[in-house]
Amino acid sequence: MKRHPKTFRQRMILYNLLMIICIAFIISIYTYSSYRKDVISNETVSSANRLHSLSARLEIACDEMINIVQNCAGRKSLFLASILSGSDSRSDKKSEIYASDVLKDLCAISGYNQYIYKITVFEKGSHFIQAGTSYGNYNDAHRIMAAPWFEELLNKDMQEYTLTLKDNPFTLNAQTNPQLLPLIRPLQYSRMKSPEDAWVCLTISPKLFQDALALLPQDKSVLIMTDDFSAVSSMNMDFFPLKEIESLLSAFPEQKGSLRTQLSGTDCILTWERLPVSGLIFCEVLPMKNMSLNPRGIRATISLVFLSSIAIGFILSLLFTRYLTRPITRLIEHMEVISSGNFSRNPDIESDDELGRIGKQINKMSSHVSALMENRIRDEQEKMDLEIKMLQAQINPHFLYNTLDSIKWIATMQHNTGIVKIVSSLSSLLKNMAKGFNEKVTIRQELDFLDNYVTIEKIRYIELFDVEISVDDPALYKAGIIKLTLQPLVENSIFSGIEPSGKPGLIQIHIYEENQVLYISIRDNGIGISKEDIARMLTDTSRVTKHYMSGIGLPNVDRRIKLVYGEKYGLQIESQVGVFTCVTVSLPLEFLEGVSYVPNHTD
């Protein structure tokens, strides 16, 4: 069976603790997310820095290669003029040897001569010269010109030095160096008309890029490509397809950047940088799963944040609940004092905050309760006094009933039927009035009571009026009605309608039911009522004339019905001056003798 916290303070501590745990959990998740985001950001920046360092190093190398080609192709003052303009074979041979040495020195000065596979200077009709890390051959010039890429590279724009990866045209080392990166430029100082007859060709070995990658951390995945996405060199890129990388980089032409993507189903960070002159592309792939998130450090940090948040929150919760429950405890103690019967004011429970305002109201309420109890005691005492007086006053009605009975028997012995009849009616009328005022009776009992009253009034007015009663359904005789409802209405018809007319009148009482509502209409053919008087009749409770036997006017009858049954029931008055007045009583249909009523009329 579950046990729930009983006190308000316990519930507050529990709820605050749950809220603190949720907040601590959210803070822990935020801390982990922030840490992970920082790690990814730092790794991305580190990757970009590595690529920038690599690209800067290789950009210098490419610039040196391009400078060598430019010096060989366009600077007449260096050495080639003396080589190619000699007058005799001995002088040409000597010049060629000198030019070859200068070409080697030029490669050596660049600092990247070990990565120059071959540099070849050729002019048709003259001896060509070569330098580089690979052995030369007299057929090399013809092999270069026979390569499928020769014309394409030779006819490039003079300012375009984009590197492309091509098949090795030199058959001797094609197996060890299957592909090279050639740079070709026509000799600008040559007397040859066709660029194909005089040119310089420098082929760069991919070893340049392999050695550059060897300087990077060996656990990184790096790829170097040419502008046409041909892979020059790579490291740890076996699991990442080149086609996917090519597709991604094609969509992002920026010089450098990074993005988070999926490569072969692996969540990765791809960082890249492009060289503007050579067109080389450097990219690094960082798998998210390989990032050094330091799980032990993360767990320790998150645990510390989580426990610290709970500890601080729990302490604050204790202080808060203590501050909050202290005035509540004072209120409870004061309520216990009130329940023991002490209604004295307690100023300690009053303050300017919400609980203090509750305390003020409790003090005010206790003062009111004390005053009410004093009034109650006084009223009870007065009630006891009234009951004694009422018991004493009951002697008078009983004496009156006995006196009327004596008059009745004297009139009976003298055979005076009129006196017997009026005394019997008056005695019955007084007995019914003395029994109670607001109790409910059946329609039949109310009509019997009304008959006694009509009997007396007919003798008084010497048959000035007649009363006709019609009931649509005999079952309605057992319907309930408040006692003394019809007598004031008939009394009003006699004194306010028929008597002022000065001619015999007729009072018609019709009792019927519609939609479980009991209607009783009292219609007379007296002087009628004007519309202005009708508007005042049901609101002015002071209009009770000296003729009224019951002392109850139409407004009071209407008010009694509304108090008992509700505002939608009561009296309605219709009248036409000099023709008729009809007062209709409406009240809910109910039976006092257990009758199950079924209307006997059909639509």
Secondary structure, DSSP 8 states (H G I E B T S, - for coil): ------SHHHHHHHHHHHHHHHHHHHHHHHHHHHHHHHHHHHHHHHHHHHHHHHHHHHHHHHHHHHHHHHHHHH-TTTTHHHHHT-SSHHHHHHHHHHHHHHHHHHHHHHT-GGGEEEEEEEETTS--EEESSS---TTHHHHHHHSTTHHHHHTS-TT------EE---GGGTTT--EEEEEEEE-TT-S-SSGGGEEEEEEE-THHHHHHHHTS-TTSEEEEE-TT--EEEEES-TTS-HHHHHHHHHH--SSEEEEEEEETTEEEEEEEEE-TTT--EEEEEEEGGGS---HHHHHHHHHHHHHHHHHHHHHHHHHHHHHHHHHHHHHHHHHHHHHTT-----GGG--SSHHHHHHHHHHHHHHHHHHHHHHHHHHHHHHHHHHHHHHHHTHHHHHHHHHHHHHHHHHHHTT-HHHHHHHHHHHHHHHHHHH-SS-EEEHHHHHHHHHHHHHHHHHHHTS-EEEEEEES-GGGGGBEEETTSHHHHHHHHIIIIIHHHTS-EEEEEEEEEETTEEEEEEEE-SS---HHHHHHHTT-TT---TT-SS---HHHHHHHHHHHH-TT-EEEEEEETTTEEEEEEEEE--BSS----------
